[in-house]
Amino acid sequence: MSARIGDLFQLVSEADFIRQLASDDKTDAGHIERALKAKATRTGRVSARILDDMMAGVILIDTDGAAVGKCNGLTVLEVGDSAFGVPARISATVYPGGSGIVDIEREVNLGQPIHSKGVMILTGYLGSRYAQEFPLAISASIALEQSYGYVDGDSASLGEACTLISALSRTPLKQCFAITGSINQFGEVQAVGGVNEKIEGFFRLCEARGLTGEQGAIIPHANVTTLMLDERVVQAVRDGQFHIYAVRQADEALSLLVGEPAGAPDENGEFPEGSVNARVVERLRDIAEMLSDEDLKEELEKEPAQLQPELKV
């Protein structure tokens, strides 16, 4: 709080002004809430315009249905002295090759170091969890769609992991959820910043389109103690119209997004047959075998003379 003492003084001053207009004796929580709403109104033109673009389909964000290789991430934009949450589509594609996981934001110099670090950690997680018996030989690309500025932070890495797994297993993800969280190489979900703004940003979109009772946000469990949400969000959660899920492991988030258990490994490291995780292993194995056969074919074509039996006279 000491780092934002100026903002606090400004808020208290405006709340006291509202108290004076109302001829009240003491400044209470109601005056503070009215001061916060007044500030949001003054500084909310950008967020309102972005919301209008989402409603008009200019910015592509789905809040219902399901899709393969797509999920709703959560970002925070700072404009002046205000910050607000904006959902953003995360997409992933996978195909045979040896390029590894390509971070498109980094390739075009829009991804900052911490974001690139998150994608590299994602590569480590994917290989250690799903490719213990064969090489991780894939080409994949990850992008934050319709993002035209610098991207920093690793809070999208949980969503990127789920999106990549969706593309690998060809399993659709529910679009009624938005997700934020950082992961480490063991799939543990770590805390992120701006969680309140992120949840409220997705809630505004869902509210504008109509709450269905299925929509919600997936956040790190470590962020539960930092929640201080707008009263409209809290009331919607109480009424069962909006949901907030706190997860500790990437598999928990994946299970919510696909609507079925992701599949826990047994003592031998094998996933249950037919589970999402088992389908990922099967797809990665097929790609590795495909590339291995192609490499062998290339070697046979390059050295035909050495592979022909020698004829002695």
N, C-alpha and C positions, 0 to 999 in steps of 0.2 A: 504493500500500500504506500510505503514511503516513496517509492519510485514514481507514483502517480498522484502526489499530494496536490499538485496544481489542478488536475482534473477533479479531484474531490472537492477542493475549495470552490471551483466553478459550479459544480453540481449543487453543493449546499447553498451557495448564494442564490442560484435560480430557484431552488426549493423554498428558500426563505421569502423570495419575492412573490412566489405563488401563495404562500401563507398570508402575506400582507394583503394581497388582492382579495383573499377569501375572508379577511378579518378574523383569522384564527389565532389562538393564543400561543400554540406550540407547533413546531415543525414536526410532522410525523411521516410515517411510511407512505401515506397517500400523496403528500406533497412531493416526496422524492420520486415516486412513480410518475407523477404528472410532469416533473422536470425531465425525467428520462425520456418520456414519450415526446415531449416538446423538442428535445434535442434530436431524437430519431426522425421527427418530421422535417426539421431544418436540414439535416444532413442525408436524408434518405432518397434524394432524387435519383442517384445512380443505381441504388439497389432496386428502386421501383421500376426504372427503365429496364434493368436486366430481367426482372420478373415479368414485365410486359412482353419482352422478347421470347421468354420461355413459354408463356401462354399462347403466343402467336405462332410458335413452332420455328422461330428464327434460330433460337438456341435449342438444340435437340436434347431433351431430358424426358425420359419416360417415368411415370409413377405407377404404372400397372403393367400387367403382362410379364413375359419372360423372354430372354434373349441369350444366345450363346456368345461368349466373348465380350460382353458389355456389362458394366455395372455403374452405379452412381457413386462417384466420390464426393468428398466434401472439402471445400476450400474456403479460405478467408481472404477477402480483399480489404485493403486499407486505403481510405480516401480522406485526406486531411487528418483530423483527429478522431475519425470514426472508423470502425471496422464492422463488417457484416459478412455473413456466410453465404456462399453461392455453391450449389451443387454443380458438378462437372462430370461429364461422361468419361469413364476410363474404358479403353478398348484394347483388345489383344488379338493378334493373329499368330498362327503356328503353321509351319510347313517344314518338310525335310530339308536339312542343310547343316552347315557347320558354323553359321554366323553367331550362334548363341542368342542371348536375349538382348535385343537392340532397344535402347532407350531413345525414342525419336526426339524427345525434348533436348537430350544431350547432343544428339547428332547435329542439330541445327543451332546449337549454342544458346538455347533457351533454358536448359536444365542446369541448375546451380549444383555445387559439389555435394551438398547433403542429399538432394534428390537423387543424384547419380549413385551415391553410396547406397541408398535404399534399394535401387534396382540391382546393384551388385550383390547385396545381401540376399535379395530374392533369388538370384541365381544359385547362391550357396545353399539356400533352403531347399530349392527344387531338386538339386542334384543329390544332396544328402538324404532326402526323404524318399525319392522315387527312383533313383538311378544307381542303386548300390551294386547291381549285378551286370550292368552294361554301361557303355559311355553315354553321357548326356549329349546326344548329337542332334540338336534341333536348331532351326532358325525361327525366331519369334520377334515380334515387335510390339511395344507397348506405347500408348500415347494418351495424353490428356486432350480429348477432342475440343475443338473450338477454343483453344487457349493460345493467345497471341502475345503474351508477355512472358517475363521471366518466371520460372517455377522453381521454388525452393522448399526444402523440408522433406522429411521422409514419411509424413503422415498418410500418404497415398499407397504405401507399400503393401498394406494388408489388402486393400481393394485390388491392387495390381496382381497380387498373388492369387486371389480368388478368380479374377478375370482370366488370368493365364491358365489356371486349372480348368476353368470352364471351357476354354478354347481347346485344350488338350483332350479333355474327356468328352467333348461335344455335349456338355450338359448345360441347359439354359439356367440363367440366374434370374431370380425375381427382381423386377424393376421397381417394386413398391418399397424397397429398402435403399437407404444411402449409407455409406460406410466410411469410417475414418479410423486410422490406427497405424502404428509402426510395428514391424515384426523384426525379430532377430533370426539368426540362422537356424534356430531350433523351433521356429514357429510360434514363439511366445509373443503375445501382443503387448506392446509398450505404449505408455502414455503419450499424448500429443497435446499441442496447444490449441487455443481457440475453440474448444469443444462446444461451448455454449452457443457461440455465433454460428457454428456449423450446423448444429441441430436446428436452431431457429430459422436458418436460411432454407433448409429443406422443408421444414414445417410450413413456412409461408407459401411455398409452391404447392404443397399438398392441400393446404387449406383453400388456396385460390381455385384449385381444380375440384375440390370436394373431398373431404375426408371419408375414407371407405372402411376404416377399422383395421385394415391390413398394413397400412404404411407405418414406417418407423425408421429409426436410425440405429446403426450398430457402432458401438464405441468401445474403447479399451476399458476393462474393469478398473484399471488404475485411475481412470478419470472420474469415477463415480463421486469421489469426495470433492471434486472441483465444480460439480454441476450447480448452476444458479440460473435457472431458466426463466423465461418470460411466463407470466401467469397463464396466458392463453395456452402455451404448450403444456404446462402442468395440469391444467384443467382437462385438456384433450386426453392426456395420459390417464387421468382419473376416470374419465368417461369411457375408456377403452377404444377411443378413436385414433389414437397415435401411440406408438410403442417405442421404448428405448431399451435396447439389449446391450448388456455389458459382457464382453467376452475376454477370456484369458489366453486362448489358443486359436490359431488360424482355423483349425478344423471346426471350432464352434461357429465361427462366422460363416464358413463355407456351408455348414449344415443348414443354417438359417436361410442362406441365399438360394440353395438348391431345393430346400423343403424335404430333405431326407438325410439320414446319418451319413457323414462323409466316409466313415469306415475306419476303425482303429486297428492297428497292426497286432498280430498275435506274437507269441514268444519267439517265433522264427522271422518276424518282420513282414509276414504276409498279410495283405489286406483281405477282408471278406470278399468273396467272389461277387461280382456285379456292383460293388460299391463304387462311389465316385473315385476314391483314391485308387482302387484296383483298375479302373478304366484308364486312369492317368498312366499307371505303370505299364499296362498293356499297350497303350498308344506309343509311349516312349520306347518300349522294346521293339515294336514294329518298325519305328523310324530308324532305330539303331541297326536293326538287321537289314533293312532296305539299303542304308548307306554302306553297310559292310559288304553286301553283295555287289553294289555298284563299284566299290573300290577294288574288289577282287576282279571284276570284269575289266576294269581299266588296266590293271596290272597284266592280265592275260593278253590284252590288245597291244600293250606297249612292248612286251617281250615275248613275241611268238616263237622266235628262234630258240630261245633258251628253254622253252617249255616243250619243244618237239623232241621226240626221241632221236638220238644220234645214230646215224646209219654208217656202219663201218664196212669198208670194202676190202 
